[in-house]
């Protein structure tokens, strides 16, 4: 099962960012981000979009979507 909380934390850690750094760059409060990463709350679509852009990852990669080849 996909775990959005763990995936958000993994993306942040791969970039070497602290929650405070994410707040400073995006305006998403580090306490809010902590809630997302612990599964207490879930980001709305615009917040998720902001985080994916900031973490330089695509939605397909974030959600681990398989790539399909056209025949």
C-alpha distances in whole Angstrom, upper triangle without the diagonal:
4,6,10,12,11,12,15,16,16,17,20,21,21,24,25,26,26,25,29,29,26,28,32,30,28,30,26,27,26,25,23,21,21,19,17,16,16,14,17,17,16,18,20,20,23,22,19,21,24,21,20,24,25,22,23,20,19,17,16,15,14,11,11,13,15,18,21,24,27,29
4,6,9,9,8,11,13,13,14,17,18,18,21,22,22,23,22,26,26,23,25,28,27,25,26,23,24,23,23,20,18,18,17,14,13,14,12,15,15,13,15,17,17,20,19,15,18,20,17,16,20,21,18,20,16,16,13,13,12,10,8,9,11,13,17,19,23,26,28
4,5,5,6,9,10,11,12,14,15,16,19,20,20,20,19,22,23,20,22,25,24,22,24,20,21,19,19,17,15,15,14,11,10,10,8,12,12,11,13,15,16,19,17,14,17,19,16,15,19,19,17,19,16,16,14,14,13,10,9,11,13,16,20,22,26,29,32
4,6,5,6,9,10,10,12,14,15,17,19,18,18,16,20,20,17,19,22,21,19,20,17,18,17,17,14,12,12,12,8,8,9,8,11,10,8,9,12,12,15,13,10,13,15,12,12,16,16,14,16,14,14,12,13,12,9,8,11,13,17,20,22,26,29,32
4,5,5,6,9,10,11,12,14,16,17,16,15,14,17,18,15,17,20,20,18,19,15,16,14,14,12,10,9,8,6,4,6,5,9,9,8,10,13,14,16,14,11,15,15,12,13,17,16,14,17,15,16,15,16,15,11,11,14,17,20,23,26,29,32,35
4,5,5,6,9,10,10,12,14,15,15,15,14,18,18,16,18,21,21,19,21,17,18,16,16,15,12,11,11,9,6,8,8,12,12,12,13,16,17,19,16,14,17,17,14,14,17,17,14,17,15,16,15,16,14,11,11,13,16,19,22,25,28,31,34
4,5,5,6,9,10,10,13,14,14,15,14,18,18,15,18,21,19,18,20,17,18,16,17,15,12,13,13,10,8,11,11,14,14,12,12,15,15,17,15,11,14,15,11,11,14,14,11,13,11,12,11,12,10,7,8,10,13,16,19,22,25,28,31
4,5,5,6,9,10,11,13,12,12,11,15,14,12,14,17,16,14,16,13,14,13,14,12,9,10,11,8,6,9,10,13,12,10,10,13,13,14,12,9,12,12,8,9,12,11,9,12,11,12,12,14,12,8,10,12,15,19,21,24,27,30,33
4,5,5,6,9,10,11,10,10,9,13,13,11,14,17,16,15,17,14,15,12,13,13,9,9,11,8,5,9,10,13,13,13,13,16,17,18,15,12,15,15,11,12,15,13,11,14,13,15,15,17,14,11,13,15,18,21,23,27,30,33,36
4,5,5,6,9,10,10,12,12,16,15,13,16,19,18,17,19,17,18,15,17,16,13,12,14,12,9,12,13,16,17,15,15,19,19,19,17,14,16,16,12,12,15,13,10,13,12,14,14,15,12,10,12,13,16,19,21,25,27,31,34
4,6,5,7,9,9,11,11,15,13,11,15,17,15,15,17,15,17,15,17,16,12,13,15,12,10,14,15,18,17,15,14,17,17,17,14,12,13,13,9,8,11,10,6,9,8,11,12,13,10,8,11,12,16,18,20,23,26,29,32
4,6,5,6,6,7,8,11,10,8,12,14,13,13,15,13,14,12,14,14,10,11,14,12,10,13,15,17,17,16,15,17,17,17,14,12,14,13,9,10,12,9,7,10,11,14,15,17,14,12,15,16,19,22,23,27,30,33,36
4,5,5,6,8,9,12,11,11,14,16,15,16,18,16,17,14,16,16,13,13,16,14,11,14,16,19,19,18,18,21,21,21,18,16,18,16,13,13,15,13,10,13,13,16,17,19,16,14,17,17,21,23,25,28,31,34,37
4,5,8,11,13,15,14,13,16,18,16,17,20,18,19,17,19,19,16,16,19,17,14,17,19,22,22,20,19,22,22,22,19,17,18,17,13,13,14,12,9,11,11,14,16,17,13,12,16,16,19,21,22,26,28,31,34
4,5,9,11,13,11,10,14,15,13,14,17,16,18,16,19,19,15,16,19,17,15,18,20,23,22,21,19,22,21,21,18,16,17,15,12,12,12,10,7,9,11,14,16,18,15,14,17,18,21,23,24,27,29,32,36
4,7,10,12,10,10,14,14,14,15,18,17,17,15,18,19,15,16,19,18,15,18,21,23,23,22,21,24,24,23,20,18,19,17,14,15,15,12,10,13,14,18,20,21,18,17,20,21,24,26,27,31,33,36,39
4,7,8,6,7,10,11,10,12,14,13,14,11,15,15,12,13,16,15,13,16,19,21,20,20,18,21,21,20,17,16,17,15,12,13,14,11,9,12,14,18,19,22,19,17,20,21,24,27,28,32,34,37,40
4,5,5,6,9,10,11,12,13,12,12,9,12,13,10,10,14,14,12,15,18,19,19,19,18,21,22,21,17,17,19,16,13,15,16,13,12,16,17,20,21,24,21,19,22,23,26,29,31,34,37,40,43
4,5,5,6,9,10,10,11,9,8,5,8,9,7,7,11,11,10,12,15,16,16,16,15,18,19,18,15,15,17,14,12,14,16,12,12,16,17,20,21,23,21,18,21,23,26,29,31,34,37,40,43
4,5,5,6,9,10,10,9,8,5,9,11,9,10,13,14,13,16,18,18,18,18,17,20,21,20,16,17,19,16,14,17,17,14,14,18,20,23,23,26,24,21,24,26,29,32,34,37,40,42,46
4,5,5,6,8,10,10,10,8,12,13,11,13,16,16,15,18,20,21,20,20,18,20,21,19,16,16,17,14,12,15,15,11,12,15,17,21,22,25,23,20,23,25,28,31,32,35,38,40,44
4,5,5,6,7,7,8,7,11,11,8,11,14,13,13,16,18,18,17,16,14,17,17,15,12,13,14,10,9,12,12,8,9,13,15,18,18,21,20,17,20,22,25,28,29,33,35,37,41
4,5,5,5,5,5,5,9,9,8,11,13,13,14,16,18,18,17,16,14,16,17,15,12,14,15,11,10,14,14,11,13,16,18,20,21,24,23,20,23,25,28,31,32,35,38,40,44
4,6,6,8,8,9,12,13,12,14,17,17,17,20,22,22,20,20,18,19,20,18,15,16,17,13,13,16,15,12,14,17,19,22,23,26,25,22,25,28,30,33,34,37,40,42,45
4,6,8,10,11,14,14,13,16,18,17,17,21,22,22,21,20,17,18,18,16,13,14,14,10,10,13,12,8,11,13,16,19,20,23,22,20,23,25,27,30,31,34,36,38,42
4,5,8,10,13,12,11,14,16,15,16,19,20,20,18,17,13,15,15,12,9,11,11,7,8,11,10,8,11,13,15,17,18,21,21,18,21,24,26,29,29,32,35,37,40
4,6,9,11,10,10,14,15,15,16,19,20,19,17,16,13,15,16,13,10,13,13,10,10,14,14,11,14,17,19,20,21,24,24,21,23,26,28,31,32,35,38,40,43
4,6,8,7,7,10,11,11,13,15,16,15,13,13,10,12,13,11,8,10,12,9,9,13,13,11,13,16,17,19,19,22,22,19,21,24,26,29,31,34,36,38,42
4,5,5,6,9,10,11,12,14,16,15,13,14,12,14,16,15,11,13,15,13,12,16,17,14,16,19,20,22,22,25,24,21,23,26,28,32,33,37,39,42,45
4,5,5,6,9,10,10,12,14,13,13,14,13,16,18,17,13,14,17,14,12,16,17,14,15,19,20,22,22,25,23,20,22,25,28,31,33,36,39,41,45
4,5,5,6,9,10,10,12,11,11,13,12,15,18,18,14,15,18,16,15,18,20,18,18,22,22,24,23,26,25,22,23,26,29,32,34,37,41,43,46
4,5,5,6,9,10,11,9,8,9,9,12,15,14,11,12,15,14,12,16,18,16,17,20,20,22,21,24,23,19,21,24,26,30,32,35,38,40,44
4,5,5,6,9,10,10,9,9,9,12,14,14,10,11,14,12,10,13,15,13,13,17,17,19,18,21,20,16,18,21,23,27,29,32,35,38,41
4,5,5,6,9,8,9,10,11,15,17,17,14,14,17,16,13,16,18,16,16,19,19,21,20,23,21,18,19,22,25,28,30,34,37,40,43
4,5,5,6,5,6,8,9,13,16,16,13,13,17,16,14,17,19,18,18,21,21,22,20,23,22,18,19,22,24,28,30,33,37,39,43
4,5,5,6,5,5,7,10,13,14,11,10,14,14,11,13,16,16,15,18,17,18,17,19,18,15,15,18,21,24,27,30,33,36,39
4,6,8,8,9,10,14,15,17,13,12,15,15,12,14,17,16,14,18,17,18,17,19,17,14,15,17,20,24,26,29,33,35,39
4,6,8,9,12,15,18,19,16,15,19,19,16,17,21,19,18,21,20,22,20,22,20,17,17,20,22,26,29,32,35,38,41
4,5,7,10,13,16,18,15,14,18,18,16,17,21,20,19,22,20,21,19,21,20,16,16,18,21,24,27,30,34,36,39
4,7,10,13,16,18,15,15,19,19,17,19,22,22,21,24,23,24,21,23,23,19,19,22,24,28,30,33,37,39,42
4,7,9,13,14,12,12,16,16,15,17,20,20,19,22,21,21,19,21,21,18,17,21,23,26,29,31,35,37,40
4,7,9,11,9,9,13,14,12,14,17,17,17,19,18,18,15,18,18,15,14,18,19,23,26,28,32,34,37
4,6,8,6,6,9,10,9,11,14,14,15,17,16,16,14,17,17,14,14,18,19,23,25,27,31,33,36
4,6,5,6,9,10,11,12,14,15,16,18,17,16,14,17,18,15,15,19,20,23,25,27,30,32,35
4,6,5,6,9,10,10,12,14,15,16,15,14,11,14,16,13,13,17,17,21,22,24,27,28,32
4,5,5,6,9,10,11,12,14,15,15,14,12,16,17,15,16,19,20,23,24,26,29,30,34
4,5,5,6,9,10,11,12,14,14,14,13,16,17,14,15,19,20,24,25,27,30,32,35
4,5,5,6,9,10,10,12,11,11,9,13,13,10,11,15,16,20,21,24,27,29,32
4,5,5,6,9,10,10,10,9,8,12,13,11,12,16,16,20,20,23,25,27,31
4,6,5,6,9,10,11,11,11,15,15,13,15,18,19,22,23,26,28,30,34
4,5,5,6,8,9,10,10,14,13,11,13,16,18,21,22,25,28,30,34
4,5,5,6,5,6,7,10,10,8,11,13,15,18,18,22,24,26,30
4,5,5,6,8,9,13,12,11,14,16,17,20,20,23,25,27,31
4,5,8,10,12,15,14,12,16,18,20,22,23,26,28,30,34
4,6,9,11,13,11,10,14,15,17,20,20,24,26,29,32
4,7,10,12,10,10,14,15,16,18,18,22,23,26,29
4,7,8,6,7,10,11,12,15,15,18,20,23,27
4,5,5,6,9,10,10,12,12,15,18,20,24
4,5,5,6,8,8,11,12,15,18,20,23
4,6,5,6,5,8,8,11,14,17,20
4,6,5,6,9,9,13,16,19,22
4,5,8,11,13,16,19,22,25
4,5,9,12,15,18,21,24
4,6,9,12,16,19,22
4,6,9,13,15,18
4,6,10,13,15
4,7,10,13
4,7,9
4,6
4
